[in-house]
């Protein structure tokens, strides 16, 4: 079994399905959000350039 390591903090990622894979890099969701990468809202991931959640209308 391969252990995943978060690109943001370097800590191991638990195999519980709550991590993100962005361009082949593994991230904790929280680390990815603060990294300036994509935003996450209402179960959807938004790329740079999008500023509003398509589900709830809140700013990202």
C-alpha positions as CSV (number, residue, x, y, z in Angstrom):
1,X,0.0,0.0,0.0
2,X,1.4,3.4,-1.0
3,X,1.3,6.2,1.6
4,X,0.2,9.5,0.1
5,X,2.0,12.7,1.2
6,X,0.4,16.2,1.1
7,X,2.2,18.5,-1.2
8,X,1.3,21.5,1.0
9,X,2.3,20.4,4.5
10,X,4.3,17.2,3.9
11,X,2.2,15.1,6.3
12,X,0.8,11.7,5.4
13,X,-2.7,11.7,4.0
14,X,-5.2,9.2,5.6
15,X,-6.7,6.8,3.1
16,X,-10.3,8.0,3.9
17,X,-11.0,9.6,0.5
18,X,-11.0,13.2,1.8
19,X,-7.9,14.3,-0.1
20,X,-7.6,16.1,-3.4
21,X,-5.6,15.1,-6.5
22,X,-4.6,18.2,-8.5
23,X,-2.6,17.5,-11.6
24,X,-1.1,14.3,-10.1
25,X,-0.3,16.0,-6.7
26,X,-2.0,14.9,-3.5
27,X,-3.3,17.4,-1.1
28,X,-5.3,17.7,2.2
29,X,-8.4,19.7,1.3
30,X,-7.5,22.4,3.8
31,X,-3.9,22.7,2.6
32,X,-5.0,23.1,-1.0
33,X,-7.5,25.8,-0.1
34,X,-4.9,27.9,1.7
35,X,-2.3,27.3,-1.0
36,X,-4.0,29.7,-3.4
37,X,-5.0,26.8,-5.7
38,X,-8.6,26.0,-6.5
39,X,-11.5,26.8,-4.1
40,X,-13.8,24.2,-2.7
41,X,-17.5,24.8,-1.9
42,X,-20.7,22.7,-1.8
43,X,-18.8,19.6,-2.8
44,X,-17.4,21.2,-6.0
45,X,-13.9,22.3,-6.8
46,X,-13.5,25.7,-8.6
47,X,-10.4,26.7,-10.5
48,X,-8.7,30.0,-10.5
49,X,-10.7,32.8,-12.1
50,X,-14.1,31.6,-10.7
51,X,-15.3,33.8,-7.9
52,X,-18.8,32.5,-7.1
53,X,-20.1,29.0,-6.0
54,X,-22.5,27.8,-8.7
55,X,-24.5,25.9,-6.0
56,X,-25.0,28.4,-3.2
57,X,-24.0,31.7,-4.8
58,X,-21.5,32.5,-2.1
59,X,-18.1,34.1,-3.0
60,X,-15.3,31.6,-3.1
